[in-house]
């Protein structure tokens, strides 16, 4: 019994450490993002500022959508709908479809961001 308690304590400790590392990585990434954003806003011409504002507005929308989908996923909405649409054996089907679409949209957003940054760089060099 004490061996299983020790294993559980070790597992709980590993989970706690993982959470701390994940939070720290997210904080570092947020700081890097904010510094990069400020740098881009500082170096662009006044004529390019609306483009940059639009870019960061799109990223805000993407963050909002991610929050909504996270909540919907955690509430089990996809599983319930999937069972109603595809049957009991396919409880994960709708979630898998959604994840594929979400990943495709994320890829489009990454391409959009890269395109905008490329256009800004071209505009800055002329």
Secondary structure, 3 states (H helix, E strand, C coil): CHHHHHHHHHHHHHHHHHHHHHHHHHHHHHHHHHHHHHHHHHHCCHHHHHHHHHHHHHHHHHHHHHHHHHHHHHCCHHHHHHHHHHCHHHCCHHHHHHHHHHHHHHHHHHHHHHHHHHHHHHHHHC
